[in-house]
Amino acid sequence: MAKRSLDELRVEFVRGVVGIACAFACLFGLELYAELRAHGLPALNANSWIGVLSNTKILDTLSPVARAYNNILAMLLATIGLAIPLTANMHTPKLIDLFLKDWVNRVVLTIGAFGAAHVLWVGYLTGPNFVSIWPYRIALLGALLGWVILIPYFFYVVRFLDPSVIIVRLRNQVIQTLQKVIRGKVPAEQAQEEIQDLLFQIGTIVIKAFDRADRGIAQEGVWALRQVIRAYGEVKARMGEEWFLVGRSDFVGMSHHAIQTINQKRTWLEMHVLYQFVLCFRHALGNAPDEISTISNVTRRIAVEAERREDRHVVSLSIRVFNTLLRDALNKHDVRAAFDVPGRQAKISHFLFPSNSRYFGARVNDLPSHILRFRVPTDDTSTKTFYLRAREARGAGDTIVTQGVTERVRGVYERVEDGWWGLASRDQDRAAQESQGLIADRSRETLATSDRGVVMFRRMLVEG
């Protein structure tokens, strides 16, 4: 999360302007009072140069006022012209668009440009026997206002360029666009393009942060994407049918059949977000190993929240993304990532479907390992289980060990004196399964909230 939101920066900018304006007013007012008091408190118009010496004093004042405006405008443009493109190149090109759309930046630049043009106009209007008194006063006050704004605006621009603020702004734009679609203010197709671009920019910030080893910004970007998915999940049911339809231009390189599948499952936005996770994960491998857990943890949270909403397509998509992350970790020979990803996935779903399971095992006095089981029913009461286990060789070299077929007798287990279950670790799961009976009577069971995963799995079996 960003330390400061954009709204907080704006409030701070306004407070700075008001504070410096009050300080200027007090200082200048004290100077004026001291001078008037030294001269016996004459009337204010006694010091006026209007109509005296052919308005020479007025013209002499307008010249430094014009130079003041030019200096202010030059400093603003120089700061913006250098800082914005450099920061945009470092984080995201979207920053330029964000800067130009911000109302504070527009107001300050407009004041500077208007004031510089206005003082020239006042100088043109002032003649030997004529002076535009109120335009003259406005030009002078405008120059003072420009210097009042300068310092708070400098701090505002510096903080505006904070990547944390940029991430929050991009995230908020995604959420605001979703709300506009619901209210019918933005066509679905236009909103899809805008959101895809915003998600891409957040992902770009995270990837560039990994390249600079800026793990804090990378983590904020990853969590911002997760917040987008959470906000989207709350309003997804309110989106119209046209919102879920995308074309080949939205997923370049995908087949027509794949696009149809995405449209049917209504997962195009989740697909874009999770794809950003995949890209970020690949950059984290080797560059930021400690952020690998953040990406896999956020992916798990997305799946868990989707399961609570009973959005099984997003759950399935998240599991496929986990498989991709694991494959990337193995290809990079990143042992830590290879063990971290399955550990997160195991908290989502034990089964791959329809009767396979892959999980991570780490027991006392044993090496951590990845385990894959294929269960193949042979009749109504018997099942063959094919068991594959992989563990780190640790200098022993790659070896393959096969054990052949082992027949298990129902109800016969290896006994151990562990002061607990009295069963060997490898037989405890089998004992729990076999104790349910050869064919369980489902009519006598009572499912509760904690059995939601059981209900979802059975529904998948029926629909499959």
C-alpha positions in Angstrom: 0.0 0.0 0.0 1.1 3.5 -0.7 2.1 5.7 2.2 0.1 8.6 0.7 -2.9 8.5 -1.6 -3.3 11.1 -4.4 -6.2 12.8 -2.6 -4.0 13.2 0.5 -1.3 14.8 -1.7 -3.8 17.2 -3.1 -5.0 18.2 0.4 -1.5 18.7 1.5 -0.8 20.9 -1.6 -3.8 23.1 -0.9 -2.8 23.4 2.8 0.7 24.4 1.7 -0.6 27.0 -0.6 -2.9 28.4 2.1 -0.2 28.4 4.7 2.4 30.1 2.5 -0.2 32.7 1.4 -1.0 33.5 5.0 2.7 33.8 5.8 3.2 36.1 2.8 0.1 38.2 3.8 1.3 38.5 7.4 4.9 39.5 6.4 3.8 42.0 3.7 1.1 43.4 5.9 3.5 44.0 8.8 5.9 45.7 6.4 3.1 48.0 5.1 1.9 48.8 8.6 5.4 49.6 9.8 5.9 52.0 6.8 2.5 53.7 7.2 3.1 54.1 11.0 6.5 55.7 10.3 4.7 58.2 8.0 1.9 59.1 10.4 -0.6 56.5 9.0 -1.5 58.3 5.8 -4.3 57.1 3.6 -3.4 54.2 1.3 -4.2 56.2 -1.9 -1.6 58.8 -0.8 1.1 56.3 -1.9 -0.6 55.6 -5.3 1.4 56.3 -8.5 -1.7 56.2 -10.7 -1.9 59.3 -12.9 1.5 60.5 -11.7 4.5 60.9 -14.1 2.5 59.5 -17.0 2.0 56.2 -15.2 5.8 55.5 -15.4 5.7 53.6 -12.1 3.0 51.3 -13.3 5.0 50.3 -16.4 8.1 49.9 -14.3 6.3 47.5 -12.0 4.8 45.5 -14.8 8.2 44.7 -16.2 9.5 42.7 -13.2 6.1 41.2 -12.8 6.4 39.8 -16.4 9.8 38.5 -15.7 8.5 36.9 -12.5 5.8 35.1 -14.5 8.4 34.0 -17.0 10.7 32.6 -14.3 7.8 30.8 -12.6 6.7 29.3 -15.9 10.2 28.3 -16.9 10.8 26.5 -13.6 7.6 24.7 -13.8 8.1 23.6 -17.4 11.7 22.6 -16.8 10.8 20.5 -13.8 7.9 18.8 -15.6 9.9 18.4 -18.8 12.7 16.6 -17.1 11.1 14.8 -14.2 8.0 13.3 -15.9 9.6 11.6 -18.9 12.5 10.3 -16.8 10.2 8.8 -14.2 7.8 7.5 -16.9 10.8 5.7 -18.5 11.7 4.2 -15.2 8.2 3.0 -14.2 5.5 3.3 -16.8 4.7 5.5 -19.8 1.2 5.8 -18.4 2.6 8.4 -15.9 2.5 11.1 -18.6 -1.2 10.6 -19.2 -1.9 10.5 -15.4 0.0 13.7 -14.9 -1.8 15.6 -17.7 -5.2 14.4 -16.4 -4.6 15.5 -12.8 -6.5 18.7 -12.0 -3.8 20.2 -9.7 -1.3 20.0 -12.5 -3.8 21.5 -15.0 -4.7 24.4 -12.6 -1.1 25.3 -11.8 0.1 25.3 -15.4 -3.0 27.3 -16.5 -2.4 29.9 -13.8 1.2 30.3 -15.0 0.4 30.6 -18.7 -2.6 32.9 -18.1 -0.6 35.2 -15.8 2.3 35.5 -18.2 -0.1 36.4 -21.0 -2.2 38.7 -18.8 0.6 40.9 -17.7 1.5 41.6 -21.3 -2.1 42.6 -22.0 -2.1 45.0 -19.0 1.1 46.6 -20.3 -0.4 47.0 -23.7 -3.5 48.7 -22.2 -1.6 51.1 -20.0 -1.0 54.5 -21.8 0.3 57.9 -20.9 -3.1 59.1 -19.6 -4.8 55.7 -18.9 -4.2 52.8 -16.6 -6.3 49.7 -16.1 -6.3 49.7 -12.3 -8.0 46.3 -11.6 -6.2 44.4 -14.3 -2.9 45.9 -12.9 -3.8 44.7 -9.4 -4.8 41.2 -10.7 -1.5 40.9 -12.6 0.5 41.8 -9.4 -1.5 39.5 -7.2 -1.2 36.7 -9.8 2.6 37.0 -9.7 2.5 36.8 -5.9 0.2 33.8 -6.1 2.6 32.1 -8.5 5.5 32.3 -6.1 3.2 31.2 -3.3 2.2 28.1 -5.3 5.7 27.3 -6.4 7.1 25.5 -3.3 4.0 23.4 -2.4 3.7 22.5 -6.1 7.3 21.3 -6.2 6.7 19.0 -3.3 3.4 17.9 -4.9 5.2 16.9 -8.2 7.9 15.1 -6.4 5.4 13.0 -4.4 3.2 12.6 -7.4 6.1 10.8 -9.1 6.3 8.3 -6.2 5.7 4.9 -7.8 3.4 4.0 -4.9 1.1 6.9 -5.8 1.2 5.8 -9.4 0.2 2.2 -8.5 -2.7 3.4 -6.4 -3.9 5.8 -9.1 -3.8 3.0 -11.7 -5.7 0.6 -9.4 -8.3 3.2 -8.6 -8.8 3.9 -12.3 -9.5 0.3 -12.9 -12.1 0.2 -10.1 -13.7 3.5 -11.3 -13.9 2.1 -14.8 -15.8 -0.9 -13.6 -18.3 1.3 -11.8 -18.8 3.4 -15.0 -19.6 0.2 -16.9 -22.2 -0.8 -14.3 -23.8 2.6 -14.5 -23.7 2.5 -18.3 -21.5 5.6 -18.7 -18.8 3.7 -20.7 -19.3 1.1 -23.4 -18.1 -2.3 -22.5 -15.6 -2.6 -25.3 -14.0 0.8 -24.5 -13.8 -0.1 -20.8 -12.1 -3.5 -21.7 -9.4 -1.7 -23.6 -8.8 0.8 -20.8 -8.6 -1.8 -18.1 -6.3 -4.1 -20.1 -3.9 -1.2 -20.6 -4.1 -0.2 -16.9 -3.4 -3.8 -15.8 -0.5 -4.0 -18.2 1.0 -0.8 -16.8 0.8 -2.1 -13.2 2.5 -5.3 -14.3 5.2 -3.2 -16.0 5.9 -1.2 -12.8 6.3 -4.5 -10.9 8.6 -6.0 -13.5 10.8 -2.9 -13.6 10.8 -2.8 -9.8 12.2 -6.4 -9.9 14.9 -5.3 -12.3 15.9 -2.5 -9.9 15.6 -4.8 -6.9 12.9 -2.4 -5.5 11.0 -5.2 -3.7 8.7 -2.8 -1.8 7.2 -1.3 -5.0 7.0 -4.8 -6.5 5.0 -6.0 -3.6 2.7 -3.0 -3.7 2.0 -3.6 -7.4 1.2 -7.3 -6.8 -1.2 -6.5 -4.0 -2.8 -3.8 -6.2 -3.6 -6.4 -8.8 -5.1 -8.6 -6.1 -7.2 -5.7 -4.9 -8.5 -5.2 -8.5 -9.6 -8.8 -8.5 -11.3 -8.5 -5.1 -13.2 -5.3 -6.2 -14.1 -7.0 -9.5 -15.4 -10.1 -7.7 -17.8 -7.9 -5.7 -19.4 -6.4 -8.8 -18.9 -9.2 -11.4 -22.5 -10.5 -11.0 -23.8 -7.0 -12.0 -21.9 -6.8 -15.3 -23.9 -7.2 -18.5 -23.4 -10.0 -21.0 -21.4 -7.9 -23.4 -18.8 -7.3 -20.8 -17.7 -10.9 -20.8 -17.2 -11.1 -24.6 -13.7 -10.5 -25.9 -12.0 -11.0 -29.3 -8.7 -12.0 -30.8 -7.3 -8.5 -30.4 -7.6 -8.8 -26.6 -5.6 -12.1 -26.5 -3.2 -12.0 -29.3 -1.9 -15.5 -30.2 -4.8 -17.4 -28.8 -6.9 -19.7 -31.0 -10.6 -19.0 -31.7 -11.6 -22.0 -29.6 -9.6 -20.6 -26.6 -11.3 -17.2 -27.0 -14.7 -18.9 -27.0 -13.8 -20.8 -23.8 -12.8 -17.5 -22.1 -16.1 -15.9 -23.1 -18.1 -18.9 -21.9 -16.3 -19.0 -18.5 -16.3 -15.2 -18.2 -12.7 -15.0 -17.0 -11.0 -12.6 -19.4 -10.2 -10.0 -16.7 -8.9 -12.7 -14.2 -6.9 -14.1 -17.1 -5.2 -10.7 -17.7 -4.4 -10.3 -14.0 -3.1 -13.8 -13.5 -1.0 -13.5 -16.7 0.6 -10.4 -15.1 1.4 -12.6 -12.1 3.1 -15.2 -14.4 5.3 -12.5 -16.0 6.2 -11.0 -12.6 7.0 -14.4 -11.2 9.4 -15.1 -14.1 11.2 -11.8 -13.4 11.2 -12.6 -9.7 13.1 -15.9 -10.3 16.7 -15.0 -9.8 16.0 -11.3 -9.1 13.8 -11.2 -6.1 13.4 -14.7 -4.6 11.7 -13.4 -1.4 8.9 -12.0 -3.5 8.0 -15.4 -5.0 6.0 -16.2 -1.9 4.1 -12.9 -2.3 3.0 -13.8 -5.9 2.0 -17.4 -5.0 0.2 -16.3 -1.8 -1.8 -13.6 -3.7 -2.7 -16.2 -6.4 -3.9 -18.5 -3.6 -6.0 -15.7 -2.1 -7.6 -15.0 -5.4 -8.6 -18.7 -5.7 -9.9 -18.9 -2.2 -12.1 -15.8 -2.6 -13.3 -17.2 -6.0 -14.3 -20.4 -4.2 -16.2 -18.5 -1.7 -18.2 -16.8 -4.5 -18.6 -20.3 -6.1 -16.8 -19.1 -9.2 -15.3 -22.4 -10.0 -13.9 -21.2 -13.4 -11.6 -18.7 -11.6 -10.6 -21.4 -9.1 -9.6 -23.7 -12.0 -7.8 -20.9 -13.8 -5.8 -20.2 -10.6 -4.8 -23.8 -10.3 -3.6 -23.8 -13.9 -1.6 -20.7 -13.2 0.0 -22.5 -10.2 1.0 -25.3 -12.6 2.6 -22.7 -14.8 4.5 -21.1 -11.9 5.8 -24.5 -10.8 6.9 -25.4 -14.3 8.8 -22.0 -14.6 10.4 -22.6 -11.2 11.6 -26.1 -12.2 12.9 -24.8 -15.5 15.0 -22.2 -13.7 16.1 -24.9 -11.2 14.9 -22.6 -8.4 14.4 -25.1 -5.5 12.9 -22.6 -3.1 10.3 -21.5 -5.6 9.6 -25.1 -6.6 8.8 -26.0 -3.0 6.9 -22.7 -2.3 4.4 -22.9 -5.1 2.9 -26.4 -4.4 2.7 -25.4 -0.7 0.4 -22.6 -1.7 -1.6 -24.7 -4.1 -2.2 -27.4 -1.6 -4.3 -24.9 0.4 -6.6 -24.4 -2.5 -7.4 -27.9 -3.8 -6.0 -31.3 -3.1 -7.4 -32.9 -6.2 -6.4 -32.1 -9.8 -9.5 -33.9 -11.3 -11.1 -36.3 -11.5 -9.1 -38.6 -9.2 -5.5 -37.3 -9.2 -3.7 -35.4 -6.5 -0.4 -33.6 -6.3 0.9 -32.2 -3.1 4.1 -31.3 -1.2 5.3 -33.5 1.7 7.8 -32.8 4.4 7.9 -35.2 7.4 10.3 -35.5 10.3 13.6 -37.2 9.5 12.7 -37.2 5.8 13.6 -35.1 2.8 10.9 -32.7 1.4 9.4 -34.1 -1.7 6.7 -33.6 -4.4 4.1 -36.4 -4.6 1.8 -37.2 -7.4 -0.9 -39.9 -7.2 -3.1 -41.3 -10.0 -6.1 -43.3 -8.7 -7.7 -45.6 -11.2 -10.9 -47.5 -10.1 -10.8 -51.1 -11.3 -14.3 -52.0 -10.0 -16.9 -50.7 -7.5 -14.8 -51.5 -4.5 -11.2 -51.6 -5.7 -8.7 -49.0 -6.9 -5.2 -49.0 -8.2 -3.0 -46.1 -7.1 0.1 -45.1 -9.1 2.5 -43.2 -6.9 5.2 -40.9 -8.1 7.6 -39.1 -5.7 10.4 -36.7 -6.5 12.9 -35.2 -4.1 16.1 -33.3 -4.3 19.2 -35.5 -5.0 21.6 -33.3 -2.9 24.8 -34.3 -4.6 23.8 -38.0 -5.2 23.0 -37.5 -8.8 19.7 -38.1 -10.6 18.4 -41.6 -10.0 15.1 -43.3 -10.7 13.9 -46.0 -8.3 10.8 -48.3 -9.0 9.2 -50.5 -6.5 6.6 -52.4 -8.5 3.1 -53.3 -7.5 2.2 -53.6 -3.8 -1.1 -55.2 -2.8 -2.8 -53.7 0.2 -5.4 -55.6 2.2 -8.3 -53.5 3.5 -8.1 -53.0 7.3 -4.5 -54.3 7.6 -2.1 -51.5 8.5 1.5 -51.2 9.7 1.5 -50.6 13.5 4.0 -48.3 15.2 4.4 -47.3 18.9 4.2 -43.5 18.5 2.0 -42.8 21.5 -0.6 -41.3 19.2 -2.6 -43.2 16.4 -0.5 -46.3 16.5 -0.4 -46.4 12.7 2.4 -45.7 10.3 2.3 -42.4 8.7 1.9 -43.8 5.2 -1.2 -45.8 6.3 -3.1 -43.1 8.2 -4.9 -41.7 5.1 -5.8 -45.1 3.9 -7.3 -46.0 7.3 -9.4 -42.9 7.2 -10.6 -43.7 3.7 -11.3 -47.4 4.2 -13.1 -46.9 7.5 -15.9 -45.2 5.5 -16.9 -48.6 4.1 -16.7 -50.1 0.7 -19.6 -48.0 -0.7 -20.5 -45.1 1.6 -24.2 -44.4 2.2 -24.4 -40.7 1.1 -28.0 -40.4 2.1 -27.0 -40.5 5.8 -24.4 -37.8 5.7 -25.0 -34.2 6.7 -22.9 -31.6 4.8 -21.9 -28.4 6.5 -20.3 -25.1 5.4 -16.8 -26.7 5.8 -17.9 -29.3 3.2 -18.3 -26.7 0.4 -15.3 -28.1 -1.4 -16.9 -31.6 -1.3 -20.0 -30.2 -2.9 -18.1 -28.4 -5.6 -16.1 -31.5 -6.4 -19.2 -33.7 -6.7 -20.8 -31.1 -9.0 -17.7 -31.2 -11.2 -18.1 -34.9 -11.4 -21.8 -34.7 -12.4 -21.2 -32.0 -15.0 -18.2 -33.7 -16.4 
